[in-house]
């Protein structure tokens, strides 16, 4: 792994855009969002600050679909949503988003996530290939998302 | 859209896990991460705080692959990475992650993103189906990721 100095020339040219937050929204096959929310609570201790649901449900539905459940985790907010009809155009076609969760107790976090139903995808490793170096454990949750439980900073601070 | 009170019983039972950060990592088909980083700077004014690259490159590669470029955006950090050999197992199989970017000037942000190369996927709408209500514009970036440029809070605060 090598470090490089970075240039932010492009950013300087952008007129000042004001943002209040960036929140990853995890789309989950309906009606599993309710289970996914519980998993993130049980596995990572996420705290749910609010939930909106569809006002209507079909006859065979036991629970209404979740439009958005907002969870606080590691100082950030994630949104968990059931995929509904108008979600389809939002599906990502890219390489896929992974969630890096930084902690200095990787073993404990991986163990907790696995006990909650996640699947460890590799041994905890010290390698250059994940996140940005350091130590990392990989856990796939029951809803298809990969979490990198990681620690270690090898980024340049010369910007 | 309906709001529901939420329970955090599951979270209370989790032993206190300590996290320092949650960072979405956007995996990009190599070697396009360098372009993706520039897009996020040009479109959203993201600020790059550090970059690590592979120390080796194949003969035909003009630029080294990016292991991780860390970008500050809206008070959060995102990581942009080229997909390399050992990235493959990390690919998400779920419904896909969308990025909600909150701003009170949706029109300006969408226009800027489109001028930088993004594609607006719908008119700016006031609907219940995206994020958690309010107003929203959808932009797909050239790397397959969907950004919801959104504003409006309709979540319950009774937790």
Interface residues (C-beta under 8 A of the other chain):
Chain A: X1 X2 X3 X4 X6 X7 X8 X10 X11 X13 X14 X15 X16 X17 X18 X19 X20 X21 X22 X23 X24 X25 X26 X27 X28 X29 X38 X41 X42 X43 X44 X45 X46 X47 X48 X49 X50 X51 X52 X53 X54 X55 X64 X67 X68 X69 X70 X73 X74 X75 X76 X78 X79 X83 X84 X86 X87 X89 X90 X91 X92 X93 X94 X95 X96 X97 X98 X99 X100 X101 X102 X103 X104 X105 X108 X109 X112 X121 X122 X127 X128 X129 X130 X131 X132 X133 X138 X140 X143 X144 X145 X146 X148 X154 X155 X156 X157 X159
Chain B: X1 X2 X3 X4 X6 X7 X8 X10 X11 X13 X14 X15 X16 X17 X18 X19 X20 X21 X22 X23 X24 X25 X26 X27 X28 X29 X38 X41 X42 X43 X44 X45 X46 X47 X48 X49 X50 X51 X52 X53 X54 X55 X64 X67 X68 X69 X70 X73 X74 X75 X76 X78 X79 X83 X84 X86 X87 X89 X90 X91 X92 X93 X94 X95 X96 X97 X98 X99 X100 X101 X102 X103 X104 X105 X108 X109 X112 X121 X122 X127 X128 X129 X130 X131 X132 X133 X138 X140 X143 X144 X145 X146 X148 X154 X155 X156 X157 X159
